[in-house]
């Protein structure tokens, strides 16, 4: 079962930036842990700071992968284009955030992408990704929109 983990802007700085909010581990290190924890899933990882590149990646995998775990970073709160891209694809998307977006600044509490995602997970640090992967792992491909 192919699952893409897609990270948006500034998430390439995990382990370096605002450690009190985002922790002290790089995502690359954590990704290796996820691969070991989910051997039944074919995980791939992609990160970009550029909105159009994220949209291109959603289009690329959005009709063939079984799931997308997406942390859109600040684009969560601002991008109509990304929300439209999620709405346009067949592959289910789970929105994730490392911090609890509902306990932060008022502008971060509104997600433009949540209405088009299967669900949203926030506030559990990097473990938010693991929770999203557990969701996909426990479903049969047929239940998430594929007749396989």
Secondary structure, DSSP 8 states (H G I E B T S, - for coil): -EEEEEE-TTGGGTTTS-HHHH-S--HHHHHHHHHHH-TTSEEEEEE-S-HHHHHHHHHHHTTTSSEEEEE-GGGGGT-HHHHHHHHH-SS-EEEEESS-GGGS-GGGG--SSGGGSSEEEESSTTHHHHHHHHHHHHS-GGGGT---
